[in-house]
Amino acid sequence: MLVDVEVFKRVLREVASSDPAFIRDVFIDALRGDGKAVEAIVDLITKNPEARLRLAEAIASAITVPLNVVTRQDLEEAVKRLREEMVTKEEFRKEIEDLRREIEDIRNRMATKEQFERLTLDIEESARDWVSYLLGQRGYRCVAEHLWVDNSYELDIYCNAGSITVAGEAKVRAGAGIVEDVLHRAQELQHRQPDKVSGRLVPVLYTMLADPSARQRARELKVWLIENNRELVALEEALQ
């Protein structure tokens, strides 16, 4: 479908008057292209004295171009400067976007850390509740609590029932190494603060998920091992 040139010119003038931003965007898109559109625009402008003057006025605030002597070379240099400026702006936008992603990543890591801390606290509370309950089922009366040892390290689980003292840790996941660490911490309590231990000392490990190696090592070291609400190594086994 052919469009009458005069009609097209009239429509273009109306658009330029009512929506100059549209014309600006068209020009910017041309700058981003392969150069052919820019050459056509430059040719068009250099053939029209009024257009040359208006373009010079429009970019004079950012680029020094004599208003009375605007040549094709001036316009080409102006376009080059504009392109360089656009590249700088694109790089700046990219830096801003990279920074935004870094901030978002930090926020996500902080949220994950907070969720992990909440999960750890929940596990510790659950561990103390279950140790108290399981001891109560066997006739031992005590309320498990958190205990600092010489202000140097802590035990998640501590319960002194007189004839038996239970001390240990609560972990999200446990392997053989964690079991060994629990035994060492319980023994350290007896060494550093013997007044906190009465009767038989029983190391305890409460976990959400125990590796097969954890169960085997707990049996070997006589560590009471509880996974969620079930005993993988019973208290009686640990007392043998």
C-alpha positions, 0 to 999 in steps of 0.5 A: 500500500503506497502512502501519499508523501504529503500525507506522510509528511503531515502525519510526521509533523503532527507526531513530532509536535505532539510526541517529540519523544517518539522522534527521539526514540526513532533517532536513538534506534537508528544510532543503535543500528548498523549505520545505514539509517544514520547515514540516511538521516545525516544526508537528509539533515545536511540537505536541509538548512533548517533541519541542520540548525535545529539539530545543532541547537538540540545538541549544543548543550552537550556537544559544541557545534557552531550554529552558523557553520554546521557541516556533514563532518560536524554532524558525523562527529556529533553522532559519534559523540552521541554513540559514545555517550550511549555506550557509556550510559549502557555500561552504567545501566549494566553496572547498576544492574550488576549491583542490583543482582549483588544486593539481591544475592546478599539479601537471599543469603541473609534470608537463608542464614536467618532461616537456617538460624531459626531452623537450628533454634527449632531443632535445639528446642525440639532436642531438649523436649525429646530428651526430657520426654524420653528420660521421663518415660524411663523414670528420670525426672529433669528438664533439659536445658542449654549450658555454657561450659566455662564461657568457652563453648556450649552444649545444646542439651544438658539434663542432670537427673541425679543418677544420670547426666545427659549432655550433648548436641543438636544437629540438622545432619550428623555423621561419624565425626559429629558423634565423636565431637559430641562424646568429646564435648560431654567428656570436657564437661565432666573434666572442666565442671565435674559439679555439673555431672552426677551419676552416669554421664551419657553423651547424646546427639539429636539430629534430623538426619543421621548418616549410616556412619553416625549410627555405627559410630554412636553404638561403638562410642555408647552415644545416645542417638536420637533421630527426630522422635525415634532412638537409633541408639537407645539410652539403654545401649548407651548405658551398657 
